[in-house]
């Protein structure tokens, strides 16, 4: 790193910030891709969203190590890039500060977009209550056994056991409404 000693002090400072910050950024990126990071600054699971009463989303924190690294990356590399183009030191530092803030802002936008993708699409039988279904296997009347219904929940069709309180047997192909979930084992339906 002898080449750094011959540089102007401001440019040398930018390099001293850029090199270790870039190394930490690469390590953070690798840890993110292998799943070993702690999601510093973001909650990608979708389960940690809460509001603090002030209208701020609890899924993103502004003052974190990851955001500091993002800021320093933007600050230092823009300083290195614009050093020969902007001769005024204060203007160069102002541009570097803005680029650092832009990096944090871009990360914030990225986190918001990823949080939109973190939707829970796992199926629960309670999600079928209130839906219209089609009888697949006939349902005996008066809860004398169960049949099967096809019900669409969150864009996918599920074949689920169903019973009815009605006297008449419900034949295959009939439309029914799911009115309840009984013992978390079968759906209670009524013919439409």
C-alpha positions in Angstrom: 0.0 0.0 0.0 2.9 2.3 -0.7 1.0 4.0 -3.4 -1.3 5.6 -0.8 1.6 7.4 0.9 2.3 9.5 -2.2 -1.3 10.7 -2.5 -2.9 13.9 -1.4 -4.1 13.6 2.3 -7.8 14.0 1.3 -7.6 11.3 -1.5 -5.6 9.1 0.9 -8.3 9.4 3.5 -10.9 8.4 0.9 -8.8 5.3 0.1 -8.4 4.5 3.8 -12.1 4.5 4.2 -13.0 2.7 1.0 -10.7 -0.3 1.3 -11.8 -1.7 4.7 -15.4 -0.6 4.1 -15.5 -2.5 0.8 -14.0 -5.6 2.5 -16.7 -5.4 5.2 -19.4 -4.9 2.5 -18.2 -8.0 0.6 -18.2 -10.1 3.8 -21.8 -8.8 4.7 -22.9 -9.7 1.1 -21.5 -13.2 1.3 -23.1 -13.7 4.7 -26.4 -12.5 3.3 -26.3 -14.9 0.4 -25.5 -17.9 2.6 -28.0 -16.9 5.2 -25.6 -16.3 8.0 -26.3 -12.6 8.5 -28.4 -11.0 11.2 -30.5 -8.8 8.8 -28.9 -5.7 10.4 -31.2 -2.9 9.5 -34.0 -4.9 7.9 -36.5 -7.6 8.7 -36.9 -9.7 5.6 -39.1 -12.3 7.3 -42.2 -10.1 7.1 -43.0 -11.1 10.7 -41.2 -8.2 12.4 -43.3 -5.3 11.1 -44.7 -3.1 13.8 -45.3 0.5 14.1 -43.9 2.6 16.9 -46.8 5.0 17.0 -44.9 7.6 15.1 -45.7 6.2 11.7 -42.3 4.6 11.3 -42.1 1.0 10.0 -40.3 -1.2 12.6 -38.8 -3.3 9.7 -36.1 -0.8 8.9 -33.7 0.9 11.3 -31.7 3.9 10.2 -28.7 3.7 12.5 -27.1 0.3 12.0 -23.8 -1.2 11.0 -25.1 -2.1 7.6 -26.3 1.5 6.9 -23.0 2.9 8.2 -21.1 0.6 5.7 -23.5 1.7 2.9 -22.9 5.3 3.7 -19.1 5.0 3.9 -19.1 3.1 0.6 -21.0 5.9 -1.2 -18.9 8.6 0.6 -15.5 7.1 0.0 -15.9 5.7 -3.6 -17.5 8.9 -4.8 -14.7 10.9 -3.2 -12.2 8.7 -5.1 -14.2 9.0 -8.3 -14.8 12.7 -8.2 -11.4 13.8 -6.7 -9.9 14.8 -10.1 -13.2 16.3 -11.4 -14.2 18.6 -8.4 -11.3 20.8 -7.3 -13.2 22.6 -4.5 -12.7 20.5 -1.3 -16.0 21.6 0.4 -18.0 20.9 -2.8 -16.3 17.5 -3.1 -17.2 16.6 0.5 -20.8 17.8 0.0 -21.1 15.6 -3.1 -19.6 12.7 -1.1 -22.0 13.2 1.8 -24.9 13.2 -0.7 -23.7 10.0 -2.3 -23.4 8.3 1.0 -26.9 9.3 1.9 -28.1 8.1 -1.5 -26.6 4.7 -0.8 -28.5 4.4 2.5 -31.7 5.6 0.7 -31.2 3.0 -2.1 -30.8 0.3 0.5 -34.0 1.5 2.2 -35.9 1.3 -1.1 -34.5 -2.2 -1.7 -35.6 -3.3 1.8 -39.1 -1.9 1.3 -39.4 -3.8 -2.1 -38.1 -7.0 -0.5 -40.6 -6.7 2.4 -43.4 -6.5 -0.2 -42.3 -9.9 -1.5 -42.2 -11.5 2.0 -45.8 -12.4 2.0 -46.9 -15.4 4.1 -48.7 -17.8 1.7 -48.8 -20.8 4.0 -52.2 -22.5 4.0 -54.3 -22.8 7.1 -57.7 -24.5 7.1 -59.3 -21.5 8.8 -58.6 -19.5 5.6 -61.3 -21.6 3.9 -64.1 -20.4 6.2 -66.5 -18.2 4.3 -65.4 -19.4 0.9 -67.5 -21.1 -1.7 -66.4 -24.7 -2.6 -67.3 -27.5 -4.9 -68.1 -30.9 -3.6 -65.6 -33.5 -4.8 -66.7 -36.6 -2.9 -70.3 -36.7 -1.7 -70.9 -35.4 1.9 -73.4 -37.5 4.0 -76.1 -35.6 5.8 -76.4 -34.9 9.5 -72.6 -35.3 10.2 -72.8 -39.1 9.5 -69.3 -38.9 7.9 -67.2 -36.7 5.8 -66.8 -36.1 2.1 -64.4 -33.9 0.2 -64.6 -30.4 -1.2 -62.4 -28.4 -3.5 -61.8 -24.8 -2.2 -59.6 -22.1 -3.6 -57.6 -20.2 -1.0 -54.9 -17.6 -1.9 -54.8 -18.7 -5.5 -54.5 -22.5 -5.0 -57.1 -25.2 -4.8 -57.2 -27.5 -1.8 -59.0 -30.8 -1.3 -60.3 -30.8 2.2 -62.6 -33.1 4.3 -66.1 -31.7 4.9 -69.3 -32.5 6.8 -72.7 -30.9 6.9 -75.5 -30.4 9.5 -78.1 -30.5 6.7 -80.3 -33.6 6.4 -79.9 -34.3 2.7 -76.7 -35.7 1.3 -74.7 -33.2 -0.8 -73.7 -34.8 -4.2 -70.5 -34.3 -6.2 -70.4 -31.1 -8.2 -72.7 -29.2 -5.9 -71.7 -25.7 -4.7 -71.4 -25.2 -1.0 -70.4 -22.5 1.4 -67.8 -23.2 4.2 -69.4 -22.0 7.4 -66.9 -23.2 10.1 -63.9 -25.3 10.9 -64.7 -28.2 13.2 -62.0 -29.5 15.6 -59.3 -28.3 13.1 -60.0 -31.5 11.2 -62.9 -30.9 8.7 -64.9 -28.1 7.3 -68.6 -27.6 8.1 -70.5 -26.7 4.9 -74.0 -25.7 3.7 -75.4 -26.3 0.2 -75.9 -23.1 -1.8 
